[in-house]
Amino acid sequence: MSEIISARRRKLLLGLGAGTTSLLLGGCDRLSNLPQTQSILSAAQWLTRDAQRLLVSRDALAPQYTRADIAPVFRPNGTTNPDNAQYQALAKNGFQDWRLNVDGLVERPRSFSLADLRAMRAQTQITRHDCVEGWSCIGQWTGPLLRDVLALVLPKPQARYVMFFCADPMDDGRDYYYESIDLRTAAHPQTLLAYALNGETLPITYGAPIRLRLGRQLGYKMAKYVMHIQLVSSYRPFGQGHGGYWEDQGYTWYAGI
């Protein structure tokens, strides 16, 4: 009986996930701008999130692969070299002067150098990057767990979301890339601040000096060129109030897979 129930749960979850993913893929361009499509996507994302969290363990892991599965060339997504004078100056110096400020609703705001993050306990994982455009790629990522970084700044009880503010300008420099996740996702055992790809220092093309890596969400959630992390009670005050740059363009905030 338990096997039958488990099978039914998997079928329900896969059906919900597939339906939402199809909406996402179909909504990249013209469909995403239709009000009725945005309404459907908004409703579906919360249904998918709640279904996943009901049926899947809190710490359920995304599939992990072997070194033999690593793509010969990892396909980059989004910006590959930020047109940002401040960022370029930091890159020219090997990011020695780069600092990651972590603040907001925390007891102990802190600024981390790249050396500070490299000195922390690191985790290496070989996982698949799934892009909303329909392609996937497997790579090996290394960096500290986000939950270990947040433990050092002591989130306040009212903190609910983690905001990521990035160096890559969008829309001809009018906006900068940003993203957000909830604290539950931040605490997941596959949520990293990655500073290495395939055993090498993370190249600029892939988000140097650090990028967010999430085990169970689509690629646009994985912010590159992270400069500032802020804990907040709501993501509504930022950007257009939808929780991320692409979410402001009509993509769903919860991009679970």
N, C-alpha and C positions, 0 to 999 in steps of 0.2 A: 504493500500500500504506500509506504514512504517513497518507493522508487517512482510510483505513478504520480504522486503529488509533486515530486521534484521535477519530473519530466514536464508536467503541466506548467509549473512555475517557469522553467526554462523557455517553454514555448511562448508563454505570455510575454516574458521579458524580451525575447528576441523579436517578437512581433511588434511590440511597442517601439523598440529601438530601431528596427528596420523602417517602420513607418515614419518616424521622426527624421531619420537620416535621409530618406527619400525626399522629404519636404525640404530638408536643408540643401541637398544637392540641386533640387529643382529651383530653389529660391535664390541662388547665387546672384542672378542678374535681374531680368525683367520681373520674375514672379515675386522676388523679395520686396519689391516696392509697392505691391498691391496691398491696400489696407486689409482685405479679407484674408490674404495669405499671412500677413503679420499676425493677425488675430489667431489664426489656426496654429501657427508656430508657437506663439506665446502660450496657448493653452496646452499644446502637446508637450512642450519642454518640461512643464511642472509635473504632468502625468508620468512622463518617462522617468524623471528624477525620483519621484515618490515611489514608483514601481520598483526601480532599481534598489532603492534603499530599503524597501520592504522585503524584497526577495533575495537580495545579495548581502553577504556579510559586510560589516562596516569596513573591514580591511581587506576585502577580496582584491586579489591582484590581477592586473592585466597580464596576458601571456608574456613570458620571458623566453628568449631564444638563445641559441648558441653562437659562438664566434663565427661558425661556418655560415650562419644566416645573415651576417652583416652585409649590407649593400656595398658593392665596390666603390660606388660614389653615392654619398647621401644627398638626396635632392633637397636643395634649400627652399624655404618657404618665405614669403613676404619680402621685406627689405633685406638687401644683402650688403649694403655699405651706407650707413646713415649720412645724409647730407646735413651734417651738424658740426659746426666749427669746434664747439666744446668737446664733442665726442672724438673728433678726429685728432685733436690735441692730446687727449688722453690715450688714444690708440698709438700715436706716434711715440709715446713714452712707455709703451708696453703696459699701460694701465696701472703704472706704479702709483699715480696720484688719484686713481679712481677710488671713490668711496660709495658704499651702499648705505644710505640712511634708512633706518627702520624706526618709525615713530608712529604718532597717532594715539590711539587708545591703548597705550602701554605704560607700564610703571617705570621702565628704564629705557628711554630712547637711546639708540646706539648707532654709531657709524662704523661699518666694517670695511677694512681694506680687502683686496683680493687675497693677500697673504693670510689675513685673519680667517677667511673662509676656507682656504686650503689647509689651515692648521686644524680645522675641525674634523671630527670623524666623518669619513666619506663613504658613500655607497655607490657601487657600480652596478648598472643594470642594462641589459640588452632588451630593448623594447621596440615596438613598431609605432611609427608616427603615421597617423591617419589624417589626411587632409580633407577638408570639406569639398575640395575640387574633385575628389574621387581617387587620388593616388595614395599609396602607402610606401613606407621605406623603413628599414630596420637599422638601428644604430646602437652603439654602446655609449652610455652617458655616465658621467661621474661628477659627484658634488655632494655637499651636505644636504641632509634632509631639511626641508623648510621648517618642520616642526621643531628641530633642534635649534635653528636660528631664532625662531619666535620664543622658545623657552628662555632664551637669554634676555629678552626684553620684557617678559612677563605681561602678556595681554590682560587688559582690564575686563571685568565681567561683561560690560556692555559691548565689547568688540564682537562683531559678527562676520565681517568680511575683510579680506586682505586685498588691497589695491596695489597694482604694479604699474609704475610710471617709467616710461622707456625713452631712449635717446633718439629713436627714429621718427623724423617728422613725416606727417601725412598731409595730404591736401595742400601741396605747395607750401608747407611750413605753417599752415594755420593751426594745425593740431598735432599732437604727438600721440604715438601709440600708447594705449593703456589697456589694462585688463583687470579682472577681479575674480576671486574665488571665495567660497565660504570657508569658515574655519575647519569644518569637517574635511573638506578636500585638502586644505593645508596640512592637516594632520595625517593624511594618508601615507602609508609606508613607501609609496613610489613617487611622492611629490618632492622633487629635487630642485636645488639651485645649481644647475650644471655648469661647470667650468672646463669640462673636457669632453671631447667627442672621439670615440674610437681610440682611446689611450693617448690622445694628443691634446695640447692646449686648444680650447675652443676657438676656432677661427672667427674672424669678423663676419664672414658670410653667414655663419650659423648663430650669431648673437653675442659674441664676446663683449665683455669679459664673462658675463653669466647670462643664462636664460632659464626660464621656468620650464620644468619638464613634469608633465602629469601623466599618470599611467592610464587613466580611463576617460580621457576627454579628447576632443578633436584638436587639430593643430593650431587653430587660431587662438585658442586659450593659452598657448604656451609662449608667453611674452618673451621677446628677445631684447637684448641691450638694456637690461633692467638697471635703473639708476636709483630708484626710490621705492621703498615699500611702506605702505601706510595702513594701519589697522583702523577700521571705521565701523560704525553701527549701521550704515546704509551706503550703497553705491549711488543712490539717486542724485546727490549733489554734483557728481562728476560727469564731464562731457555732456551728452544729451540725456543722461539719467538711466541708461540701459545697462551699464556695467562694463562696457568695453568699446573699443573703436569700431569693431565690426558689428557688435550688437547695436550700436547707434545707427548702423546702415541697414538694419533689419534682420541680422542673424540672431539666433537664440542665445540667451545668456547661459543656460545649462546645455553643454555640448557633450553629454555623456555618451559613451559607446560601450 
